[in-house]
Each structure stands twice: as C-alpha cells, then as structure tokens.
C-alpha cells in the first residue's frame, strides 16, 4: 500500500507516473533503507524538508545497485504528484541548490516541452558547484548549468530514461516559444561596440601620420650634383647606352674649346674593369697508405703468442678435469 500511486494522480505520458522509472531501479528503491525510514508517509509539504537535507545528486551506485536519496525523493514525488505551483517554487528557490535540481528533475519527467524550456532554461545562469555520485560510488564535481543542459539534451539522467523532448526550433516556428536570449549576448554587444569605437578613433590618427620616405637603391648610391655644374654642363637629350665591358675613354679638348674654370666641378674618376682569372682546380688525389714492414711483422708475432697462451690454458683445464675425474673414481671404489 505504501508504494502505490495516489488515487487522484493523473497519468503522465499515457502511463502511471511511477512507471517512468525502470522496474529494476524501482524495486531497488522500494527495498532501500532510506525509502522505508525517510520517505514513508511524506506529503508535498514534508518533501521540502527532506530535499533541504540533500548533499549530492546521483542515481544508483555500487555492485548491489543502491539508490541515492535524490533518486528516492524523485520517485516519491512521482508517487504523490504535487501541484505544478509547488514544483515551480522548487525551481525558483535560490537558497538551496539541491531543492532546485529536484524540482528541475521532476519538471523534466512530467512537464511538457514548452514548460521544460520555459522553467529550466533560466537555470543556465546558475553557475554554482554541486556534487554528483557515479556508478562506482565516487563523487565528482559538477555545475548547475551543466546538470540542466544534460536534462534538456541527454537521453538518460540519474539512471532514469528521460521522456522525448521536442526540439526548440520546432516550437519557435510554431510560435509557441519566443527566441531564447542569452545573458552573454549583452556582454558581447558591449564588447563589439567598444571595439568599433576604438577602430574609429584610430583611423584619423593613421591618416594624419605620413608614411616614411623611402629612397631607392640608385638614389642612395648617386652623389649630389651642384647647381653650378648643372648650369655649365647641360644634359643632352640622346645618350648612348654604355656596355658593362666597355672601358672609359678619356677625351681631350683643344685649348680654344676649353670652358672657363668654375667654382665647383664634379670630380671624374677613371675606373678600370676588374678582371679575375679563375683557373680550374683539380680535386686532391688520394695518397696510398704507407706502412713500414716492421709493423706487418709485429702483428703475426702477437697473434701467435695469443694462440699459444690459449692452447696452454686449454691443456691445463683438460688436465685438471681428468685429475678430478680420477680422484672421484678412486673415492667411489673405496
């Protein structure tokens, strides 16, 4: 009788609410000590006190498949089926994070797709740390927003198969949900606006600063020409190209055609082309290794000495072995 669902309970997803938990897990919960001692005779008001005592979240653990208190209270809420307003207050409670997670778990199991997105998505802004217990009984660190994200996208949570949830974009196209506005979008908009303002301030500064003058390589090599030399020696329009191998030819002027001396005249330097004779270099020929005859004589002598020593050692060893064998035979005869 204590494990039956309330008479006035409504069917959820076409079945009994307790059947949302698998039969093997459900029987383990009924046989657990926490269910018999703590969950007996609980009502919707007393579940809050038990939820405030929770210290971690999890499903079943250990080789004997023991249920956690979180899973036991979830099944108890499916059994008594509290009102929707109570579950909403569980979710909106900011003081006790495990009470909030218990309400979110029940809403995901029993609520519609619109209610799940409406009440669970605001919990993405909760970044508090929680403890979870895995199948091996070890505790792991997690955050509230990660738990909510798994509730909305995973197929199994706390060893309970979650009902299928309709996609959000389908509900948005049907105008049943408004587009989700993330809390980070405002921060991103502020960052983008500040970057645009900085770029606009940098643009006029770049236009005002002139580019550095770059002289070509030929301009750096040429020497400056004075104004007087330009006046006294006008440039001709046609100039013949001078080949690289041609030598400069010095021209002499007649005394009658010489111009009067000027204050500053360019200095003419005669340069002769540099001729480098390169002779083909032959690779060095390898020289044969010369070894004296005494060295050849020393090597066979050393090898013969080694052979003699080895042979003597071998004979001594054989003699010693035969001597021991003879002694052992004499001893055994007596």
Secondary structure, 3 states (H helix, E strand, C coil): CCCCCCCCCCCECCECHHHHCCHHHHHHHHHCHHHHHCCCCCCCCHHHHHHHCCCCEECEECCCCEECHHHHHHHHHHHHCCCHHHHHHHHHCCCCHHHHHHHHHHHHHHCCHHHHHHHHHHHHHCCCEEEEECCCCCEEEEEHHHHHHHHHHCCEECCEECCCCCCHHHHHHCCCCCCCCCCHHHHHHHHHHHHHHHHHHHHHHHHHCCCCCCCCHHHHHCCCCCHHHHHHCCCCCCCCCCCCCCCCCCCCCCCCCCCCCCCCCCCCCCCCCCCCCCCCCCCCCCCCCCCCHHHHHHHHHHHHHHHHHHHHHHHHHHHHHHHHHHHHHHHHHC
